[in-house]
Amino acid sequence: MSMIFFACVVRVRDGLPLSASTDFYHTQDFLECRRRLKTLGLHLARYPGRGSAEGRDFSIHFSSSGDVACMAICSRQCPAAMAFCFLETLWWEFTASYDTTCIGLASRPYAFLEFDSVIQKIKWHFNYVSSSQMKSSLEKIQEELEFQPPVVLTLEDTDVANGMMNGHTPMHLEPAPNFRMEPVTALGILSLILNIMCAALNLIRGVHLAEHSLQVAHEEIGNILAFLIPFVACIFQDPRRPILLVGPNL
């Protein structure tokens, strides 16, 4: 019975996937676990060398050292010692095949595609070889885990960490201050009334002057503008400012 379903090698500093096993599982729970594994891979630099994220049906285990981390999705029944023994074996094989410079220069996902077959072989070995044949290796890893237990997360923790790393920190919302306009004072009302009266007076005087000027001579058009301009000025007068009474004396 398979207990290790998926494995990948990622670069620690940015979570770039370097190589991965072939994915034969397409259940909803597994795909959700794959998504969270990818999210967790972005934050491996924040965690110690070994850790596990427990889910309902699957668990994510990771082991990192230096520039490289190995991650795996296993069944909940898979012993932690076996999962970490698998990851350590995978790490040794990968670092023996590629040097630090080559790993650091990788610029695209799955740059070491040829290593996928190695992952498949190691995964098959741990899934189908009896535990008795790996007894010494498992005992060694078990002792290490007892001496230094891996950090334990939940799959929900990976989403919380992703939000914080992307700047979506929890926000404490406070009600915005309620700004209200101040009511118009008695002086402002009086100013507004006088503004209207002055505008009306200038308009009336301007209209009468226009009728007279157009009948007498066209050169008196300036007198008409002398009343219309103060009328427009009164219309746009701010009632909170002093009134400027403008107009020619007849």
DABEL-V794270 format. One record per run of one state. SS is the DSSP state (A for helix, B for strand, O for the rest). FROM is the first residue (numbers start at 0). LEN is the number of residues. Records with the same first field share a line. If there is no record, write none. Layout:
BEGIN
SS = FROM-LEN, FROM-LEN
END
This chain:
BEGIN
O = 0-3, 11-5, 20-7, 41-2, 46-3, 54-3, 65-2, 75-4, 97-2, 105-7, 128-2, 147-3, 165-20, 216-1, 235-15
B = 3-8, 16-4, 49-5, 57-8, 67-8, 150-4
A = 27-14, 43-3, 79-18, 99-6, 112-16, 130-17, 154-11, 185-31, 217-18
END
